[in-house]
Amino acid sequence: MTQISAAEPSTYEEVVKQQVWKDTMMEEYRSILKNDVWDIVPRPEGKSVVSSKWIYKIKHAVAGGIEKYKARFMARGFSQKEGIDYDETFAPVARYTSIRTIISLAAVLGWKLHQMDVKTTFLNGQVEEEVCIEQPDGFVVQRKESPVCKLRKALYGLK
């Protein structure tokens, strides 16, 4: 049986032998496929390809134990070039002042509030530019033309 460390790994090579991390990466990969995030295409000539990597996090329970393992596949946006790979940047996140305002309105107007967790929220944004990223470690489709992932939807880390 493989010993699982409570330290967060930083590379694919560190987690490839641990089933819990492989299962977590598979869950993330299935979510990407389900959301039609990319198409596998031949590597474009004369175009830059954004690098990618897996990020691994351990979520701890209040009592201190391990609650869950989380793997997130992301683009390494720092390798994108402004004017080539993207024109503008934005982050689709809620501001705390907006959340507090809605909660206040709900309290005053008697609205019912519901909480939900969206695991793949960034995967809903459409990509308008032509952006290609490297395939994820552990899920590389082998073909003679050295394929890459042409993004249809946003991915974590993308500018």
C-alpha positions in Angstrom: 0.0 0.0 0.0 1.3 3.5 -0.9 1.8 5.9 1.9 0.0 9.2 1.4 1.6 12.3 2.6 -0.3 15.1 4.2 1.9 17.6 2.4 0.6 19.0 -0.9 2.6 17.8 -3.8 3.9 20.2 -6.4 4.5 18.0 -9.4 2.8 15.4 -11.5 5.7 13.0 -10.9 5.1 13.2 -7.1 1.5 12.1 -7.3 1.5 9.6 -10.2 2.0 6.6 -7.9 -0.7 7.6 -5.5 -4.2 6.3 -6.4 -6.0 9.0 -4.4 -4.4 11.7 -6.6 -4.9 9.7 -9.8 -8.6 9.5 -8.9 -8.8 13.2 -8.1 -7.1 14.1 -11.5 -9.6 11.7 -13.3 -12.5 13.5 -11.7 -11.2 16.9 -12.9 -10.4 15.5 -16.4 -14.0 14.0 -16.7 -15.4 17.4 -15.7 -13.3 19.1 -18.4 -14.5 16.6 -21.0 -18.1 16.9 -19.9 -18.0 20.7 -20.3 -16.5 20.5 -23.8 -13.6 22.7 -22.7 -11.3 21.9 -25.6 -10.7 20.1 -28.9 -7.6 18.1 -29.5 -6.0 19.5 -32.7 -2.6 19.3 -34.4 0.0 21.8 -33.0 -0.4 25.0 -35.0 2.6 26.2 -36.8 3.8 29.7 -36.0 1.4 30.1 -33.0 2.4 30.1 -29.4 1.1 27.3 -27.2 0.4 28.1 -23.5 2.0 25.7 -21.1 -0.2 23.9 -18.5 0.2 22.1 -15.2 -1.7 20.3 -12.4 -2.2 22.0 -9.1 -2.7 19.8 -6.0 -4.4 20.9 -2.8 -5.4 19.0 0.3 -8.6 20.3 1.9 -8.6 19.9 5.7 -11.6 19.4 7.9 -12.3 21.6 10.9 -11.0 18.8 13.2 -7.7 18.9 11.4 -8.0 15.7 9.4 -8.0 15.4 5.6 -11.4 16.2 4.1 -10.6 15.8 0.4 -7.9 15.9 -2.2 -8.3 18.3 -5.0 -6.5 18.4 -8.4 -7.0 21.4 -10.7 -5.7 21.4 -14.3 -4.8 25.0 -15.3 -3.2 27.1 -18.0 0.0 28.8 -17.1 -1.3 32.2 -18.1 2.0 34.0 -17.5 3.2 32.4 -20.8 0.5 34.2 -22.8 1.4 37.3 -24.7 -0.9 40.3 -24.7 -2.2 41.1 -28.2 -1.4 37.6 -29.4 -3.1 35.2 -27.0 -5.5 37.7 -25.4 -6.7 41.3 -25.7 -8.1 42.0 -22.2 -8.4 40.3 -18.9 -11.1 40.0 -16.3 -12.0 37.8 -13.4 -15.6 36.6 -13.1 -15.8 36.6 -9.3 -18.3 38.2 -6.9 -17.1 41.1 -4.7 -17.8 40.8 -1.0 -19.7 44.1 -1.0 -22.0 42.7 -3.6 -22.6 39.6 -1.6 -23.3 41.6 1.6 -25.7 43.8 -0.3 -27.7 40.8 -1.6 -27.8 39.2 1.9 -29.0 42.6 3.4 -31.7 42.9 0.7 -32.8 39.3 1.4 -33.1 40.0 5.1 -35.1 43.2 4.6 -37.3 41.8 1.8 -37.8 38.3 3.2 -36.1 36.6 0.3 -35.0 32.9 0.6 -31.3 32.3 0.0 -29.8 29.1 -1.2 -26.2 28.1 -1.2 -24.5 25.9 -3.8 -21.1 24.8 -4.8 -20.1 25.1 -8.4 -17.0 22.9 -8.9 -16.2 24.0 -12.4 -17.4 27.6 -12.6 -14.5 28.9 -14.8 -15.3 26.2 -17.4 -18.5 28.1 -18.4 -16.8 31.1 -20.0 -16.4 31.0 -23.8 -13.0 31.7 -25.3 -13.1 34.1 -28.2 -9.4 34.1 -29.2 -7.6 31.1 -30.6 -5.8 29.7 -27.6 -4.0 26.4 -27.5 -2.5 24.8 -24.4 -0.4 21.7 -23.8 -2.2 18.5 -22.9 -2.5 17.5 -19.3 0.1 15.2 -17.9 -1.4 11.7 -17.5 -4.0 12.3 -20.2 -1.9 12.9 -23.3 -3.5 11.8 -26.6 -0.7 10.4 -28.7 -0.7 11.2 -32.4 2.0 11.8 -34.9 1.2 15.6 -35.3 1.9 16.3 -31.6 -1.6 17.5 -30.7 -2.5 20.3 -28.3 -5.8 21.4 -26.7 -7.6 24.2 -28.5 -9.7 25.9 -25.9 -13.4 26.4 -26.4 -14.0 27.5 -22.8 -12.0 29.3 -20.2 -9.6 27.3 -18.0 -8.2 28.3 -14.6 -5.1 30.5 -15.0 -6.0 31.8 -18.4 -5.7 35.5 -19.0 
